[in-house]
Amino acid sequence: MKTNKDGSTITIPVANGRPGERAAWLLGNRAVCATLPLPPKEVRRLVLLGAPGVGKGSQAELLHLWCGACHLSTGDIFRAAKGLPPGERTPALESALGCMARGELVPDETVIAMVRERLRCLRCAAGFLLDGFPRTVAQAEALERLLKADDLPLDAVLDYELDTDQIVERLAGRRVCASCKDVFNVKDKRAAAGICPHCGGQLYQREDDRPAAIRVRMETYHRNTAPLIQYYRQRGLLLTIPADGTPAEILERSVAALDAHPHPRSANPNGSASRAG
């Protein structure tokens, strides 16, 4: 439990099912989630933005525990799809994986098609935390149409910001186990010898975690995301959250910003917003 500046408390409830139980999101509408979430008192539908290394994934987990909304990451879809037999992949997934294998950006229409295949997750009674989508204005416009069709208003867009030098420091210290793929930081005493404390594998630094490569990634991210940020700012949905400090401190800022932001209401909360699965 955390305390807001006004003296009120932020209660972290038990999650409505483990975060990993997102079968309908990972596998598409033909799948059923093992644990169906119960509707919270206030449904939150949020988009999360932030550069690599800003800690967006950690905030998604904490926000999930705070409000019960499902963490819906497009990156998780891609990782799950790689383990599926080709016959179980939809045309949109096959197209996306093909683009990634060739080092190409996945086209907007392909990403939108993947999300449309998972439309039930956007209707989930627990709400959602969209991570990795939308990434362009075209995707944001498509999301707006999908939500409007079911009268599901978007609450806010949380944009996590951190100084580039701090991001470089975070990512440059990251090390990956060559065997089990676990990730550590050079500040972690368990990994100081360059050996994975879990399996004994050799730790290495990824090429894109080197400082020069990180700065190029940051420039690309900010250039590509600027129109999207402006799109949501014009709609009064953008909340900028400083991402320095501990995960708990960043969560507290996020919750305070959401509490101060007007909370939209669906005109038909008991109709479209059905349980997913």
C-alpha positions in Angstrom: 0.0 0.0 0.0 1.3 3.5 -0.9 0.1 6.9 0.3 -0.7 9.8 -2.0 0.3 13.3 -1.2 -3.3 14.1 -0.3 -3.2 11.4 2.4 -5.3 8.9 0.5 -3.9 5.4 -0.1 -3.0 3.5 -3.2 -4.1 -0.1 -2.6 -2.3 -2.8 -4.5 -4.9 -5.7 -4.7 -4.3 -9.3 -5.5 -4.1 -9.6 -9.3 -7.1 -10.9 -11.1 -5.3 -13.9 -12.3 -1.5 -14.1 -12.9 -0.2 -11.6 -15.6 1.0 -14.6 -17.6 -2.5 -15.8 -18.2 -3.3 -13.9 -21.4 -4.0 -16.7 -23.8 -6.6 -14.7 -25.7 -4.0 -11.9 -26.3 -1.0 -14.1 -27.1 -2.8 -16.6 -29.3 -5.7 -14.7 -30.7 -9.5 -14.8 -30.4 -9.6 -18.6 -30.8 -7.9 -19.0 -27.4 -9.5 -18.6 -23.9 -7.8 -17.1 -20.9 -7.3 -19.6 -18.1 -8.4 -17.0 -15.5 -11.1 -14.5 -16.3 -10.7 -11.2 -14.5 -13.5 -9.7 -12.4 -14.6 -6.2 -13.3 -12.9 -3.7 -11.0 -14.8 -0.7 -9.5 -13.1 1.6 -12.1 -12.1 0.1 -15.4 -8.8 1.5 -16.7 -8.0 1.6 -20.4 -4.5 2.9 -20.9 -1.8 3.2 -23.5 1.8 3.1 -22.3 4.6 4.9 -24.1 8.3 5.1 -23.3 11.7 4.6 -24.9 13.6 1.3 -24.5 15.1 1.1 -21.0 12.7 3.6 -19.4 11.1 0.8 -17.2 7.8 0.7 -19.0 7.5 -3.1 -18.5 8.0 -2.8 -14.8 5.3 -0.1 -14.6 2.9 -2.3 -16.6 3.2 -5.0 -14.0 2.7 -2.6 -11.1 -0.3 -0.9 -12.8 -1.8 -4.4 -13.5 -1.6 -5.1 -9.7 -3.0 -1.6 -8.9 -6.1 -1.6 -11.1 -6.4 -5.2 -12.4 -6.1 -4.2 -16.1 -4.5 -6.8 -18.4 -1.0 -6.0 -19.7 -1.3 -6.4 -23.5 2.1 -6.2 -25.1 2.6 -6.6 -28.9 6.1 -7.7 -28.2 4.7 -10.7 -26.2 2.6 -11.6 -29.2 5.7 -11.8 -31.5 7.6 -13.9 -29.0 4.7 -16.3 -28.5 4.2 -16.5 -32.3 7.7 -17.7 -32.9 6.9 -20.8 -30.9 3.8 -21.6 -32.8 3.8 -24.1 -35.7 3.4 -22.3 -39.0 -0.1 -23.8 -39.5 -1.4 -22.1 -36.3 -0.2 -18.6 -37.2 -2.7 -16.2 -38.8 -1.7 -14.5 -42.1 -1.1 -11.3 -40.1 1.3 -13.1 -37.8 3.1 -14.8 -40.6 3.5 -11.4 -42.4 4.8 -9.8 -39.2 7.3 -12.5 -38.5 8.5 -12.4 -42.1 9.1 -8.6 -41.8 11.0 -9.0 -38.6 13.2 -11.8 -40.0 14.2 -9.5 -42.8 14.9 -6.7 -40.5 12.0 -4.6 -41.8 9.4 -2.6 -39.9 6.1 -4.3 -39.6 3.5 -2.3 -41.7 0.7 -0.5 -39.9 -1.9 -2.6 -41.6 -0.3 -5.8 -40.4 -0.1 -4.6 -36.7 -3.7 -3.3 -36.8 -4.8 -6.7 -38.2 -3.1 -8.5 -35.3 -4.8 -6.3 -32.8 -8.2 -6.7 -34.5 -7.8 -10.5 -34.2 -7.6 -9.9 -30.5 -10.5 -7.5 -30.2 -12.0 -9.3 -27.3 -9.1 -8.3 -25.2 -9.9 -4.6 -25.7 -13.4 -5.4 -24.5 -12.1 -7.1 -21.3 -14.1 -6.2 -18.2 -10.8 -5.6 -16.4 -9.6 -2.9 -18.9 -6.2 -3.0 -20.6 -2.7 -1.6 -20.6 -1.6 -1.4 -24.2 2.2 -1.7 -24.6 3.8 -1.4 -28.0 0.6 -0.4 -29.7 -0.1 2.1 -31.1 3.3 3.2 -32.4 2.2 5.5 -35.2 -0.6 8.0 -35.8 -2.2 5.5 -38.3 -2.3 2.8 -35.6 -3.7 5.3 -33.0 -6.5 6.3 -35.4 -7.3 2.6 -35.9 -7.4 2.0 -32.2 -9.7 5.0 -31.8 -12.1 3.5 -34.4 -12.0 0.1 -32.7 -12.8 1.5 -29.3 -15.4 3.9 -30.5 -17.3 1.1 -32.3 -17.8 -0.6 -28.9 -18.2 2.6 -26.9 -15.0 2.0 -24.9 -13.3 5.3 -24.1 -9.5 5.5 -23.7 -8.7 6.8 -20.2 -5.2 8.2 -20.8 -1.8 7.7 -22.4 1.1 7.5 -20.0 4.3 8.7 -21.5 7.3 7.7 -19.4 10.2 10.0 -19.9 13.8 9.7 -18.8 17.0 11.5 -19.7 18.9 9.8 -22.4 22.1 9.7 -20.3 20.2 7.8 -17.6 18.8 5.3 -20.2 22.3 4.8 -21.6 23.6 4.0 -18.2 20.8 1.5 -17.5 21.0 -0.3 -20.8 24.8 -0.3 -21.1 25.0 -2.1 -17.8 22.7 -4.9 -19.1 24.1 -8.4 -19.5 22.4 -11.5 -21.0 23.1 -15.1 -20.3 24.1 -17.0 -23.4 22.5 -20.2 -22.1 19.2 -19.4 -20.2 18.8 -15.8 -21.6 18.2 -14.3 -18.2 19.1 -10.6 -17.9 21.3 -9.0 -15.3 23.0 -5.7 -14.6 26.7 -5.2 -14.0 25.7 -3.7 -10.6 24.2 -7.0 -9.6 26.9 -8.6 -7.3 25.7 -12.1 -8.4 26.7 -11.4 -11.9 30.0 -9.6 -11.2 32.1 -12.4 -12.4 30.4 -12.5 -15.8 28.8 -15.9 -15.0 25.1 -16.4 -14.8 24.2 -17.2 -11.1 21.2 -19.3 -12.3 22.8 -21.7 -14.8 26.5 -20.9 -14.9 26.4 -19.7 -18.5 28.5 -16.9 -19.8 27.1 -13.3 -19.7 27.5 -11.0 -22.6 26.6 -7.5 -23.8 24.2 -7.3 -26.7 25.5 -5.1 -29.6 22.4 -2.8 -29.3 23.2 -2.3 -25.6 26.5 -0.5 -26.4 26.3 3.3 -25.6 26.7 4.5 -29.3 23.9 2.1 -30.4 21.6 3.1 -27.6 21.9 6.8 -28.5 21.0 5.9 -32.1 17.9 4.0 -30.9 16.9 6.9 -28.7 17.1 9.4 -31.6 15.0 7.0 -33.7 12.4 6.5 -31.0 11.9 10.2 -30.3 11.8 11.1 -34.0 9.2 8.3 -34.7 7.1 8.9 -31.6 6.9 12.7 -31.7 3.8 12.7 -34.0 2.0 10.1 -31.9 2.7 12.1 -28.7 1.3 15.2 -30.4 -1.7 13.3 -31.5 -2.6 12.3 -28.0 -1.7 15.7 -26.5 -4.2 17.3 -28.9 -6.9 15.0 -27.6 -6.1 15.8 -24.0 -5.1 12.2 -23.2 -1.3 12.6 -22.7 0.1 12.3 -19.2 3.9 12.8 -19.0 5.4 10.7 -16.1 9.0 11.3 -15.0 10.6 7.8 -15.0 13.5 8.5 -12.6 13.6 6.9 -9.1 12.4 3.5 -7.9 9.5 1.6 -9.6 7.3 2.3 -6.6 8.0 6.1 -6.9 7.2 6.0 -10.6 4.0 4.1 -9.9 2.9 6.7 -7.3 3.4 9.5 -9.9 1.4 7.5 -12.4 -1.5 6.9 -10.1 -1.5 10.6 -8.9 -1.6 11.7 -12.6 -4.5 9.3 -13.3 -6.4 10.4 -10.3 -6.1 14.1 -11.3 -7.1 13.3 -14.9 -10.8 13.2 -15.9 -12.0 9.6 -16.0 -14.2 8.9 -19.0 -17.3 6.7 -18.7 -18.6 4.3 -21.2 -22.2 5.1 -22.2 -22.9 1.3 -22.0 -20.5 -0.1 -19.4 -22.5 -3.3 -18.9 -22.8 -4.0 -22.6 -19.7 -3.9 -24.8 -17.3 -4.2 -21.9 -17.8 -8.0 -21.5 -15.4 -10.4 -19.9 -12.7 -11.6 -22.2 -11.8 -15.2 -22.8 
